[in-house]
Amino acid sequence: MIQPVSAAPAPPDGAISRSSHLSARGLAEIQVTHTPPRLEIDTTAGRQEIGYFGPTSHARELTAHTLRGAEQAVARTVADGERLAAPGAGPETIARLAFEHAVLSYREQRIAMTFVPRTPPRITYTPGGVGIDLVY
């Protein structure tokens, strides 16, 4: 004797369920569940190596860079003021300072280029699945 099924079990978390409801006629019920695969690619470490940061990390790096720049500017201004206030400083001191700020400061800058990050992305794959149940 075939007994109708009162309730189908709930599909697992994140699964999609399709059922053929033949139990109303006293027949078996086929339940097909599908869990989609999941692929995650985390490129955070590689992006940080080449200077691309997320919003939080970018704000942190920008703050640190700004503070370093402000400290260097204050130190340079104090040193320039001491040179101008030194006894025997004349008009040539002002011209020398202007030349150093306009020309020599650009020659001191170094440029580093990196094209490929050395850290590979972290790849996580969770396979999907299909479940077929026959319930009488």
N, CA, C and O of each residue as an XYZ file, in Angstrom:
544
protein
N       0.824     -1.167      0.000
C       0.000      0.000      0.000
C       0.878      1.243      0.000
O       1.819      1.330      0.789
N       0.593      2.190     -0.856
C       1.375      3.419     -0.971
C       0.697      4.494     -0.130
O      -0.501      4.750     -0.248
N       1.517      5.119      0.730
C       0.983      6.196      1.560
C       1.500      7.517      1.027
O       2.683      7.621      0.704
N       0.644      8.540      0.923
C       1.111      9.845      0.449
C       2.061     10.479      1.458
O       1.925     10.285      2.666
N       3.012     11.229      0.952
C       3.991     11.920      1.788
C       3.380     13.225      2.251
O       2.830     13.982      1.451
N       3.476     13.492      3.555
C       2.842     14.700      4.084
C       3.683     15.948      3.845
O       3.136     16.986      3.472
N       4.981     15.878      4.046
C       5.835     17.062      3.846
C       7.199     16.609      3.363
O       7.741     15.613      3.841
N       7.742     17.344      2.420
C       9.074     17.043      1.907
C      10.105     17.683      2.820
O       9.886     18.790      3.313
N      11.226     17.012      3.056
C      12.264     17.635      3.893
C      12.818     18.887      3.214
O      12.869     18.975      1.987
N      13.228     19.849      4.034
C      13.755     21.115      3.511
C      15.101     20.872      2.847
O      15.892     20.069      3.342
N      15.379     21.555      1.728
C      16.683     21.387      1.077
C      17.787     21.994      1.940
O      17.514     22.865      2.766
N      19.038     21.542      1.756
C      20.144     22.122      2.530
C      20.284     23.611      2.248
O      19.763     24.135      1.264
N      21.009     24.274      3.149
C      21.169     25.732      3.078
C      21.768     26.151      1.731
O      22.817     25.638      1.341
N      21.119     27.071      1.019
C      21.615     27.565     -0.250
C      21.233     26.707     -1.436
O      21.595     27.032     -2.567
N      20.500     25.602     -1.209
C      20.140     24.722     -2.305
C      18.819     25.152     -2.927
O      17.992     25.799     -2.285
N      18.642     24.782     -4.173
C      17.424     25.075     -4.919
C      16.677     23.754     -5.062
O      17.272     22.766     -5.493
N      15.389     23.704     -4.713
C      14.647     22.456     -4.744
C      13.527     22.532     -5.769
O      12.807     23.527     -5.859
N      13.396     21.452     -6.542
C      12.288     21.318     -7.482
C      11.657     19.952     -7.227
O      12.350     18.936     -7.244
N      10.387     19.925     -6.999
C       9.707     18.654     -6.707
C       8.559     18.447     -7.674
O       7.896     19.396     -8.091
N       8.337     17.191     -8.021
C       7.129     16.871     -8.774
C       6.137     16.319     -7.771
O       6.383     15.268     -7.178
N       5.048     16.985     -7.572
C       4.082     16.621     -6.540
C       3.056     15.650     -7.116
O       1.966     16.032     -7.542
N       3.447     14.395     -7.110
C       2.555     13.358     -7.579
C       1.887     12.636     -6.421
O       1.089     11.719     -6.617
N       2.235     13.077     -5.183
C       1.698     12.378     -4.023
C       0.194     12.588     -3.883
O      -0.469     11.814     -3.192
N      -0.343     13.589     -4.505
C      -1.789     13.807     -4.420
C      -2.542     12.645     -5.064
O      -3.675     12.352     -4.682
N      -1.926     11.990     -6.028
C      -2.560     10.846     -6.692
C      -2.106      9.525     -6.085
O      -2.440      8.456     -6.598
N      -1.348      9.594     -4.996
C      -0.898      8.368     -4.342
C       0.341      7.778     -4.960
O       0.634      6.607     -4.719
N       1.097      8.544     -5.758
C       2.313      8.055     -6.393
C       3.542      8.553     -5.641
O       3.427      9.348     -4.709
N       4.694      8.092     -6.042
C       5.945      8.505     -5.410
C       6.279      9.943     -5.786
O       5.780     10.476     -6.777
N       7.132     10.557     -4.974
C       7.560     11.933     -5.206
C       9.064     11.944     -5.461
O       9.833     11.325     -4.726
N       9.464     12.641     -6.492
C      10.886     12.769     -6.815
C      11.320     14.178     -6.404
O      10.718     15.171     -6.812
N      12.367     14.244     -5.597
C      12.903     15.535     -5.159
C      14.298     15.705     -5.756
O      15.179     14.868     -5.559
N      14.479     16.786     -6.477
C      15.777     17.095     -7.071
C      16.287     18.363     -6.405
O      15.635     19.406     -6.454
N      17.452     18.267     -5.785
C      18.070     19.453     -5.160
C      19.375     19.748     -5.872
O      20.104     18.842     -6.276
N      19.648     21.009     -6.013
C      20.870     21.455     -6.685
C      21.557     22.488     -5.805
O      20.951     23.491     -5.428
N      22.802     22.249     -5.484
C      23.621     23.212     -4.755
C      24.639     23.763     -5.739
O      25.458     23.004     -6.256
N      24.611     25.081     -6.015
C      25.542     25.626     -7.002
C      26.988     25.612     -6.501
O      27.228     25.728     -5.299
N      27.939     25.471     -7.404
C      29.346     25.532     -6.993
C      29.710     26.957     -6.571
O      29.035     27.923     -6.929
N      30.793     27.058     -5.803
C      31.227     28.370     -5.317
C      32.722     28.520     -5.581
O      33.524     27.672     -5.189
N      33.078     29.609     -6.248
C      34.474     29.906     -6.558
C      34.798     31.280     -5.987
O      34.142     32.267     -6.321
N      35.808     31.343     -5.128
C      36.243     32.608     -4.536
C      37.704     32.844     -4.895
O      38.546     31.960     -4.738
N      37.993     34.047     -5.379
C      39.360     34.427     -5.730
C      39.698     35.680     -4.938
O      39.100     36.735     -5.150
N      40.658     35.562     -4.025
C      41.055     36.684     -3.177
C      42.401     37.217     -3.669
O      43.429     36.555     -3.526
N      42.384     38.404     -4.242
C      43.604     39.017     -4.773
C      44.096     40.159     -3.889
O      44.877     40.995     -4.344
N      43.653     40.207     -2.638
C      43.982     41.322     -1.746
C      45.489     41.483     -1.558
O      46.007     42.592     -1.693
N      46.201     40.402     -1.251
C      47.649     40.494     -0.992
C      48.407     40.969     -2.229
O      49.276     41.835     -2.122
N      48.095     40.422     -3.392
C      48.770     40.840     -4.628
C      48.465     42.283     -4.983
O      49.345     43.009     -5.443
N      47.220     42.706     -4.772
C      46.852     44.097     -5.073
C      47.576     45.069     -4.138
O      47.982     46.151     -4.562
N      47.738     44.686     -2.869
C      48.445     45.556     -1.933
C      49.922     45.684     -2.297
O      50.526     46.734     -2.078
N      50.509     44.614     -2.855
C      51.918     44.674     -3.278
C      52.151     45.735     -4.346
O      53.200     46.378     -4.368
N      51.171     45.920     -5.234
C      51.361     46.890     -6.310
C      50.669     48.223     -6.022
O      50.579     49.084     -6.897
N      50.179     48.386     -4.781
C      49.652     49.681     -4.373
C      48.159     49.874     -4.501
O      47.670     50.992     -4.335
N      47.415     48.809     -4.793
C      45.948     48.905     -4.840
C      45.405     48.351     -3.532
O      45.583     47.172     -3.225
N      44.753     49.195     -2.775
C      44.256     48.807     -1.465
C      42.738     48.854     -1.430
O      42.104     49.519     -2.250
N      42.170     48.146     -0.481
C      40.745     48.263     -0.204
C      40.490     49.595      0.493
O      41.445     50.285      0.849
N      39.238     49.973      0.696
C      38.942     51.282      1.286
C      39.590     51.504      2.647
O      40.140     52.577      2.893
N      39.539     50.516      3.534
C      40.106     50.693      4.878
C      41.632     50.763      4.822
O      42.242     51.649      5.421
N      42.239     49.829      4.102
C      43.705     49.825      3.987
C      44.201     51.068      3.261
O      45.238     51.628      3.616
N      43.460     51.496      2.247
C      43.844     52.695      1.503
C      43.811     53.927      2.411
O      44.723     54.752      2.358
N      42.793     54.061      3.226
C      42.711     55.192      4.155
C      43.861     55.154      5.154
O      44.429     56.195      5.482
N      44.210     53.959      5.643
C      45.314     53.818      6.593
C      46.644     54.214      5.944
O      47.432     54.953      6.535
N      46.891     53.718      4.720
C      48.127     54.054      4.003
C      48.203     55.536      3.674
O      49.263     56.148      3.802
N      47.090     56.112      3.252
C      47.055     57.528      2.910
C      47.322     58.396      4.136
O      48.029     59.399      4.041
N      46.764     58.022      5.277
C      46.999     58.762      6.516
C      48.470     58.706      6.912
O      49.059     59.729      7.263
N      49.065     57.521      6.859
C      50.480     57.377      7.216
C      51.365     58.169      6.256
O      52.311     58.829      6.686
N      51.063     58.107      4.954
C      51.843     58.849      3.958
C      51.716     60.363      4.189
O      52.704     61.089      4.078
N      50.526     60.833      4.502
C      50.306     62.263      4.738
C      51.055     62.728      5.975
O      51.656     63.802      5.966
N      51.029     61.935      7.040
C      51.753     62.311      8.257
C      53.259     62.364      8.019
O      53.934     63.276      8.496
N      53.788     61.382      7.279
C      55.229     61.414      6.966
C      55.579     62.653      6.146
O      56.591     63.305      6.402
N      54.743     62.976      5.161
C      54.991     64.158      4.334
C      54.933     65.445      5.144
O      55.744     66.347      4.935
N      53.978     65.536      6.068
C      53.868     66.733      6.908
C      55.085     66.872      7.819
O      55.601     67.976      7.995
N      55.546     65.773      8.396
C      56.732     65.813      9.253
C      57.970     66.245      8.463
O      58.777     67.036      8.951
N      58.115     65.724      7.247
C      59.255     66.103      6.417
C      59.188     67.576      6.019
O      60.214     68.255      5.985
N      57.984     68.074      5.716
C      57.833     69.483      5.330
C      58.169     70.402      6.497
O      58.814     71.433      6.303
N      57.744     70.046      7.702
C      58.064     70.862      8.879
C      59.569     70.861      9.121
O      60.155     71.912      9.382
N      60.195     69.700      9.037
C      61.647     69.614      9.261
C      62.405     70.435      8.214
O      63.369     71.124      8.549
N      61.971     70.364      6.934
C      62.641     71.131      5.875
C      62.453     72.634      6.086
O      63.384     73.410      5.872
N      61.259     73.045      6.503
C      60.998     74.470      6.741
C      61.842     74.987      7.907
O      62.362     76.102      7.847
N      61.980     74.190      8.961
C      62.810     74.591     10.103
C      64.267     74.716      9.670
O      64.943     75.676     10.041
N      64.750     73.766      8.899
C      66.150     73.815      8.440
C      66.380     75.033      7.546
O      67.414     75.692      7.649
N      65.405     75.336      6.657
C      65.543     76.517      5.793
C      65.539     77.793      6.620
O      66.303     78.718      6.347
N      64.681     77.844      7.627
C      64.629     79.025      8.496
C      65.925     79.222      9.256
O      66.375     80.356      9.423
N      66.528     78.146      9.717
C      67.810     78.244     10.428
C      68.916     78.720      9.494
O      69.792     79.484      9.900
N      68.874     78.261      8.227
C      69.878     78.730      7.270
C      69.710     80.214      6.967
O      70.698     80.934      6.817
N      68.460     80.677      6.875
C      68.220     82.097      6.604
C      68.557     82.971      7.814
O      68.983     84.114      7.654
N      68.366     82.435      9.026
C      68.624     83.216     10.238
C      70.090     83.172     10.665
O      70.486     83.900     11.576
N      70.885     82.348     10.036
C      72.294     82.230     10.406
C      73.023     83.529     10.114
O      72.717     84.217      9.140
N      73.983     83.858     10.956
C      74.762     85.077     10.693
C      75.506     84.957      9.356
O      76.073     83.910      9.041
N      75.494     86.010      8.603
C      76.191     86.051      7.325
C      75.356     85.543      6.166
O      75.853     85.434      5.045
N      74.078     85.226      6.423
C      73.221     84.780      5.318
C      72.811     86.001      4.513
O      72.319     86.982      5.071
N      73.008     85.942      3.229
C      72.684     87.074      2.373
C      71.727     86.659      1.270
O      71.087     85.610      1.352
N      71.634     87.486      0.238
C      70.717     87.179     -0.875
C      71.048     85.874     -1.593
O      70.160     85.217     -2.137
N      72.321     85.502     -1.593
C      72.671     84.241     -2.255
C      72.090     83.039     -1.518
O      71.874     81.994     -2.132
N      71.833     83.164     -0.218
C      71.210     82.074      0.536
C      69.779     81.836      0.050
O      69.346     80.693     -0.098
N      69.055     82.923     -0.196
C      67.683     82.811     -0.698
C      67.694     82.175     -2.096
O      66.862     81.319     -2.395
N      68.628     82.590     -2.942
C      68.714     82.023     -4.291
C      69.088     80.543     -4.225
O      68.553     79.738     -4.986
N      69.995     80.181     -3.329
C      70.399     78.782     -3.188
C      69.230     77.925     -2.711
O      69.025     76.818     -3.209
N      68.462     78.436     -1.745
C      67.288     77.701     -1.260
C      66.253     77.517     -2.374
O      65.677     76.438     -2.514
N      66.022     78.553     -3.154
C      65.069     78.465     -4.257
C      65.524     77.431     -5.282
O      64.713     76.652     -5.781
N      66.819     77.423     -5.598
C      67.359     76.453     -6.546
C      67.213     75.026     -6.003
O      66.831     74.120     -6.744
N      67.514     74.825     -4.723
C      67.403     73.497     -4.120
C      65.960     72.982     -4.156
O      65.717     71.810     -4.444
N      65.007     73.872     -3.859
C      63.598     73.453     -3.851
C      63.058     73.239     -5.265
O      62.229     72.355     -5.483
N      63.515     74.027     -6.212
C      62.968     73.943     -7.570
C      63.612     72.836     -8.393
O      62.926     72.181     -9.179
N      64.913     72.611     -8.232
C      65.629     71.698     -9.116
C      66.118     70.443     -8.395
O      65.822     69.325     -8.816
N      66.841     70.624     -7.347
C      67.494     69.479     -6.707
C      66.511     68.525     -6.037
O      66.772     67.323     -5.982
N      65.384     69.031     -5.527
C      64.444     68.142     -4.838
C      63.828     67.138     -5.807
O      63.488     66.032     -5.389
N      63.674     67.481     -7.079
C      63.124     66.546     -8.058
C      64.142     65.500     -8.472
O      63.769     64.387     -8.843
N      65.412     65.837     -8.416
C      66.442     64.865     -8.766
C      66.586     63.780     -7.708
O      67.059     62.684     -8.010
N      66.186     64.065     -6.479
C      66.340     63.109     -5.388
C      65.255     62.043     -5.377
O      65.420     61.012     -4.724
N      64.170     62.257     -6.069
C      63.070     61.301     -6.036
C      63.419     60.046     -6.815
O      64.031     60.104     -7.882
N      63.018     58.915     -6.263
C      63.246     57.622     -6.899
C      61.895     57.057     -7.327
O      60.893     57.211     -6.627
N      61.884     56.419     -8.457
C      60.659     55.810     -8.958
C      60.866     54.301     -9.007
O      61.828     53.814     -9.601
N      59.960     53.575     -8.381
C      60.010     52.108     -8.400
C      58.762     51.607     -9.103
O      57.647     52.028     -8.797
N      58.967     50.697    -10.055
C      57.835     50.158    -10.798
C      57.770     48.648    -10.600
O      58.785     47.953    -10.655
N      56.573     48.165    -10.373
C      56.328     46.735    -10.246
C      55.149     46.395    -11.132
O      54.074     46.978    -10.989
N      55.338     45.467    -12.036
C      54.280     45.124    -12.962
C      53.486     43.897    -12.542
O      52.275     43.838    -12.756
N      54.150     42.926    -11.950
C      53.474     41.683    -11.605
C      53.614     41.464    -10.101
O      54.730     41.495     -9.582
N      52.515     41.244     -9.395
C      52.658     40.947     -7.960
C      53.300     39.580     -7.756
O      53.097     38.657     -8.545
N      54.061     39.471     -6.705
C      54.747     38.208     -6.411
C      53.852     37.230     -5.657
O      54.104     36.025     -5.676
N      52.820     37.729     -5.000
C      51.925     36.868     -4.236
C      50.767     36.424     -5.134
O      50.037     37.266     -5.656
N      50.595     35.122     -5.317
C      49.490     34.659     -6.171
C      48.152     34.829     -5.458
O      48.117     34.944     -4.233
N      47.068     34.845     -6.198
C      45.756     34.961     -5.557
C      45.416     33.685     -4.777
O      45.899     32.599     -5.095
N      44.586     33.841     -3.760
C      44.122     32.694     -2.975
C      42.799     32.237     -3.593
O      41.829     32.994     -3.628
N      42.769     30.999     -4.079
C      41.594     30.483     -4.785
C      40.944     29.398     -3.934
O      41.604     28.449     -3.509
N      39.640     29.549     -3.690
C      38.877     28.569     -2.930
C      37.727     28.093     -3.800
O      36.945     28.902     -4.300
N      37.622     26.771     -3.983
C      36.560     26.203     -4.803
C      35.781     25.198     -3.970
O      36.357     24.299     -3.358
N      34.469     25.362     -3.956
C      33.579     24.411     -3.312
C      32.693     23.834     -4.405
O      31.911     24.565     -5.012
N      32.801     22.543     -4.666
C      32.006     21.974     -5.760
C      30.514     21.968     -5.423
O      30.118     21.880     -4.261
N      29.722     22.062     -6.452
C      28.276     21.983     -6.301
C      27.833     20.527     -6.301
O      28.647     19.605     -6.345
N      26.543     20.354     -6.253
C      26.051     18.980     -6.247
C      24.599     18.908     -6.678
O      23.868     19.898     -6.660
N      24.210     17.717     -7.060
C      22.840     17.448     -7.424
C      22.409     16.241     -6.612
O      23.105     15.226     -6.570
N      21.252     16.358     -5.965
C      20.717     15.245     -5.188
C      19.350     14.868     -5.727
O      18.507     15.735     -5.957
N      19.130     13.570     -5.932
C      17.835     13.083     -6.399
C      17.334     12.069     -5.383
O      17.976     11.048     -5.133
N      16.179     12.366     -4.802
C      15.575     11.478     -3.808
C      14.214     11.027     -4.291
O      13.441     11.816     -4.835
N      13.935      9.786     -4.095
C      12.642      9.217     -4.443
C      11.941      8.881     -3.134
O      12.397      8.019     -2.383
N      10.841      9.559     -2.867
C      10.117      9.384     -1.623
C       8.787      8.706     -1.931
O       8.034      9.173     -2.786
N       8.495      7.610     -1.240
C       7.223      6.907     -1.444
C       6.187      7.368     -0.456
O       5.055      6.886     -0.478
